[in-house]
Amino acid sequence: MAGRYYSDANWDGAATLVQGAGPKYIKRIFVDNENAAARFLQVFNAAAVADVTLGTTEPDINCRIPATDNRGIDVEAWFDAGVVIAVTDSTRGATTSGTNNIFIGIG
């Protein structure tokens, strides 16, 4: 999968389709959390946002992003359906971060 950078000044962390249909290989995820609180990135093997119910659907990747931190995370994972991401305020949580100061790069 070619590198993609997901960033939107108005993104509230809600489940978002980053890459649809077909197999995708993710080697590394880059995160930048400019918030004063930790956030949790959830990545799902899903073809559409409708396939994901936050707090119920188990994420394929779930990682904590410390407050005011940026880092690269090695994941090495295949996604055969597509890639949906969300950012929540707790691990495997249902409540989106509600803030827009987080940036995700997938490659």
C-alpha positions in Angstrom: 0.0 0.0 0.0 1.4 3.3 -1.0 1.9 5.8 1.9 -1.2 7.9 2.8 -1.3 10.8 5.2 -4.7 11.3 6.8 -5.2 14.8 8.2 -8.2 17.0 8.4 -8.5 20.2 10.4 -12.1 19.3 11.2 -11.7 15.6 11.8 -13.3 14.5 15.1 -11.8 11.1 15.2 -14.9 9.4 13.9 -14.5 6.1 11.9 -13.2 7.0 8.5 -12.4 4.9 5.4 -8.8 5.5 4.5 -8.3 2.7 1.9 -11.2 0.7 0.4 -11.6 -2.6 -1.4 -8.8 -5.0 -1.9 -5.8 -6.3 0.0 -3.6 -3.7 1.7 -0.3 -4.2 3.6 0.5 -1.7 6.3 4.1 -1.6 7.4 4.1 1.5 9.6 1.7 4.0 11.1 2.9 7.5 12.0 0.9 9.4 14.6 1.1 13.0 15.8 -1.1 13.8 18.8 -1.0 17.6 19.6 -3.6 17.2 22.4 -3.0 17.5 26.1 -4.6 14.1 26.7 -3.7 10.6 25.4 -5.7 9.3 22.5 -6.2 5.7 21.1 -5.9 4.8 17.4 -8.1 2.0 16.2 -7.5 0.4 12.8 -10.0 -2.0 11.3 -9.9 -4.5 8.5 -13.2 -3.2 6.9 -14.5 -2.2 3.5 -16.7 0.5 4.7 -17.3 2.7 7.8 -20.7 1.0 8.1 -18.8 -2.2 8.9 -17.4 -0.7 12.1 -19.3 0.0 15.4 -16.9 1.7 17.8 -16.8 0.1 21.1 -18.2 -3.2 19.7 -16.2 -4.1 16.6 -12.8 -5.4 17.7 -10.0 -3.3 16.1 -7.2 -5.2 14.3 -4.7 -2.6 15.6 -5.3 -0.6 18.8 -2.6 1.7 20.1 -2.2 4.4 22.7 -0.9 7.8 21.5 0.5 9.7 24.4 -0.4 13.4 24.9 1.7 15.8 22.8 3.6 13.0 21.2 4.5 11.9 17.7 6.0 8.6 16.7 6.2 5.8 14.1 4.7 2.4 15.0 5.8 -0.7 13.2 2.7 -2.9 12.6 3.3 -5.2 9.6 -0.3 -6.2 8.9 -2.5 -7.3 6.0 -6.0 -5.9 5.5 -8.0 -7.8 2.9 -11.2 -5.8 3.1 -10.0 -2.2 3.4 -8.7 0.1 6.1 -10.9 2.1 8.5 -9.4 4.2 11.2 -10.8 6.0 14.3 -9.4 7.9 17.2 -11.1 7.5 20.6 -10.6 8.7 24.1 -10.1 5.2 25.6 -8.7 1.9 24.4 -11.2 0.1 22.2 -13.6 2.9 23.1 -16.8 4.1 21.5 -16.4 7.8 22.2 -14.4 9.6 19.5 -11.7 12.0 20.5 -13.9 15.0 19.6 -10.8 17.0 18.8 -9.0 17.8 15.6 -5.4 17.9 16.7 -4.3 14.5 15.6 -2.7 13.4 12.4 -2.2 9.9 11.1 0.1 8.6 8.3 -0.2 5.1 7.0 2.4 3.4 4.9 
